[in-house]
Amino acid sequence: MQDTHTVLDELIGEVEDCTGERQGLRLKVALLEEVHDSQSLLADFLPCLSRRSRRMYLRGEPYVLVPQYSFDVVLSPAAAPDGALGKVVRASLEGMAHQRVGSCRAWAVPEAGVVLLWEAYLFLPWRRSPDPREDEGARLLWQAWEQTLLRLVPEARELRAPPREPVYDTDFYRAFLAEMGYHPLPGAPFWAKEVS
């Protein structure tokens, strides 16, 4: 097994924060490649595997940039009547920090042409609705994650996703998968979407 390494970091669109302000949503993706053993847990999820082959684990971290400030404070010898213990004498913007706002994970077996999109969701309060069909950010992240996976795994002919996501009601989530073009895969615990 090799170490994960970041393969891309890009702006994917805008989402609304909890105050109603628009923020740029970025996606950083790390990749781990390893040799697949047909006896591994992944073989249960992708029964098309019958021998040792290359497997990819992809982890996406959706994030927004937030200002990171530095303050110089002169402390008072005693507390002021208003409770102040000192005075800010300088404040400066030091840069921008990454605030993680969601999670994306997938496994791919390029030789089989299959990508298992395990999850792609925003954390609360960035998740704006309990129904992903009504959440602009959920739709943006899902579509961006799909497109990213297809760029990183050009051999993909099929995307698969589990029919449940713990952060959403199962009926809402399955309706969302259907809107995204997925359908139940006969004889398998997944929904699938053909890609070209």
C-alpha positions as CSV (number, residue, x, y, z in Angstrom):
1,M,0.0,0.0,0.0
2,Q,1.3,3.5,-0.8
3,D,0.8,6.8,1.0
4,T,-2.1,9.0,-0.1
5,H,-1.2,12.1,-2.0
6,T,-3.2,15.1,-3.0
7,V,-4.1,15.0,-6.7
8,L,-6.1,18.1,-7.1
9,D,-7.5,21.1,-5.2
10,E,-10.0,23.3,-7.0
11,L,-13.0,25.6,-6.8
12,I,-16.2,23.7,-7.6
13,G,-18.8,26.4,-7.1
14,E,-20.6,28.4,-4.4
15,V,-22.7,27.4,-1.4
16,E,-24.6,29.4,1.1
17,D,-23.3,29.5,4.7
18,C,-25.4,29.6,7.8
19,T,-25.7,33.4,7.6
20,G,-26.9,33.4,4.0
21,E,-23.6,34.6,2.6
22,R,-22.3,32.9,-0.6
23,Q,-18.9,31.1,-0.1
24,G,-16.6,29.5,-2.6
25,L,-16.8,25.7,-2.2
26,R,-13.5,24.0,-2.9
27,L,-12.7,20.3,-3.2
28,K,-9.3,18.8,-2.3
29,V,-8.8,15.2,-3.4
30,A,-6.3,12.6,-2.1
31,L,-5.6,9.3,-3.8
32,L,-4.3,6.0,-2.6
33,E,-3.5,3.3,-5.1
34,E,-2.9,-0.3,-4.0
35,V,-3.1,-3.8,-5.4
36,H,-6.5,-5.4,-4.9
37,D,-6.7,-8.9,-3.4
38,S,-9.8,-10.6,-4.5
39,Q,-10.4,-11.8,-0.9
40,S,-10.6,-8.3,0.5
41,L,-13.7,-6.6,1.7
42,L,-14.0,-4.6,-1.5
43,A,-14.7,-7.9,-3.4
44,D,-18.0,-8.0,-1.6
45,F,-18.9,-4.6,-3.0
46,L,-17.5,-5.1,-6.5
47,P,-18.1,-8.8,-7.4
48,C,-16.7,-8.1,-10.9
49,L,-13.3,-8.6,-9.3
50,S,-11.8,-12.0,-9.7
51,R,-8.1,-11.5,-9.5
52,R,-5.4,-9.1,-8.2
53,S,-5.8,-5.7,-9.8
54,R,-5.1,-2.1,-9.2
55,R,-7.5,-0.4,-6.8
56,M,-7.9,3.3,-6.0
57,Y,-9.2,4.9,-2.9
58,L,-10.2,8.5,-3.4
59,R,-11.0,10.9,-0.5
60,G,-12.4,14.3,-1.1
61,E,-12.5,17.1,1.4
62,P,-15.0,19.9,0.5
63,Y,-13.9,23.1,2.2
64,V,-14.3,26.8,2.3
65,L,-11.6,29.4,2.9
66,V,-11.9,31.4,6.1
67,P,-9.8,34.4,7.2
68,Q,-7.1,33.7,9.8
69,Y,-6.3,36.7,11.9
70,S,-3.5,37.5,14.4
71,F,-3.9,40.0,17.3
72,D,-1.4,41.8,19.5
73,V,-2.8,42.6,22.9
74,V,-1.4,44.7,25.7
75,L,-2.6,43.4,29.0
76,S,-3.7,45.8,31.7
77,P,-2.3,45.5,35.2
78,A,-5.9,45.1,36.5
79,A,-9.3,44.5,35.0
80,A,-11.1,47.6,33.8
81,P,-14.6,48.5,35.1
82,D,-16.1,47.0,32.0
83,G,-14.1,43.7,32.6
84,A,-11.6,44.3,29.8
85,L,-8.2,42.7,30.6
86,G,-6.2,44.6,28.0
87,K,-6.4,46.3,24.6
88,V,-5.9,45.1,21.0
89,V,-3.0,47.2,19.6
90,R,-2.7,45.5,16.3
91,A,-4.8,43.1,14.2
92,S,-3.7,41.6,10.9
93,L,-4.9,39.1,8.3
94,E,-2.4,36.3,8.3
95,G,-3.9,34.2,5.5
96,M,-6.8,31.9,4.8
97,A,-7.5,28.6,6.6
98,H,-9.3,25.6,5.2
99,Q,-12.6,24.9,7.0
100,R,-13.7,21.4,6.1
101,V,-17.5,21.4,5.4
102,G,-18.2,17.9,4.1
103,S,-16.9,14.4,3.1
104,C,-16.5,12.5,-0.2
105,R,-15.2,9.0,-0.6
106,A,-15.0,6.5,-3.4
107,W,-13.2,3.3,-4.5
108,A,-12.4,2.5,-8.1
109,V,-11.1,-0.5,-10.0
110,P,-10.0,1.0,-13.3
111,E,-9.7,-2.5,-15.0
112,A,-13.3,-3.3,-14.2
113,G,-14.5,0.2,-15.3
114,V,-16.3,0.6,-12.0
115,V,-16.3,3.5,-9.5
116,L,-18.1,3.0,-6.2
117,L,-19.1,6.5,-5.0
118,W,-19.4,5.8,-1.3
119,E,-20.4,9.2,0.0
120,A,-20.6,12.9,-1.0
121,Y,-22.3,15.1,1.5
122,L,-22.0,18.4,3.4
123,F,-21.8,18.7,7.2
124,L,-24.4,20.6,9.2
125,P,-25.0,23.6,9.1
126,W,-23.8,23.6,5.4
127,R,-26.4,21.0,4.6
128,R,-29.4,23.3,3.9
129,S,-32.2,20.7,3.7
130,P,-32.9,17.2,5.1
131,D,-33.8,16.3,1.4
132,P,-30.8,16.4,-0.9
133,R,-33.1,17.1,-3.9
134,E,-33.8,20.5,-2.3
135,D,-30.3,21.3,-1.3
136,E,-28.3,23.3,-3.9
137,G,-25.0,22.4,-2.1
138,A,-25.7,18.7,-2.0
139,R,-26.4,18.7,-5.7
140,L,-23.3,20.8,-6.5
141,L,-21.0,18.6,-4.4
142,W,-22.4,15.3,-5.8
143,Q,-22.1,16.4,-9.4
144,A,-18.6,17.8,-8.8
145,W,-17.5,14.6,-7.1
146,E,-18.9,12.5,-10.0
147,Q,-17.0,14.7,-12.6
148,T,-13.8,14.5,-10.5
149,L,-14.0,10.8,-10.3
150,L,-14.6,10.5,-14.0
151,R,-11.5,12.7,-14.7
152,L,-9.3,10.7,-12.3
153,V,-10.6,7.3,-13.5
154,P,-11.1,7.7,-17.3
155,E,-11.7,4.0,-17.7
156,A,-14.9,4.2,-15.7
157,R,-18.0,2.9,-17.5
158,E,-20.3,2.7,-14.5
159,L,-20.7,4.7,-11.2
160,R,-22.2,2.8,-8.3
161,A,-23.6,4.2,-5.0
162,P,-25.1,2.5,-1.9
163,P,-28.9,3.0,-1.7
164,R,-28.5,4.6,1.8
165,E,-26.6,7.5,3.3
166,P,-26.9,7.9,7.1
167,V,-27.1,11.7,7.0
168,Y,-30.3,11.6,4.9
169,D,-33.7,9.9,5.1
170,T,-33.5,6.7,2.9
171,D,-36.5,7.7,0.7
172,F,-35.2,11.2,0.1
173,Y,-31.7,9.8,-0.7
174,R,-33.0,7.2,-3.1
175,A,-35.2,9.8,-4.9
176,F,-32.0,12.0,-5.1
177,L,-30.0,9.1,-6.6
178,A,-32.8,8.6,-9.2
179,E,-32.6,12.3,-10.1
180,M,-28.9,12.0,-10.5
181,G,-29.5,9.2,-13.0
182,Y,-28.9,6.1,-10.8
183,H,-31.1,3.0,-10.8
184,P,-31.2,-0.1,-8.6
185,L,-28.7,-2.7,-9.8
186,P,-30.4,-6.2,-10.0
187,G,-28.7,-8.7,-7.6
188,A,-26.4,-6.1,-6.1
189,P,-26.6,-3.9,-3.0
190,F,-26.0,-0.8,-5.2
191,W,-27.6,1.7,-7.5
192,A,-25.8,2.3,-10.8
193,K,-25.3,4.9,-13.5
194,E,-23.8,4.2,-16.9
195,V,-21.2,6.7,-18.0
196,S,-19.6,7.2,-21.4
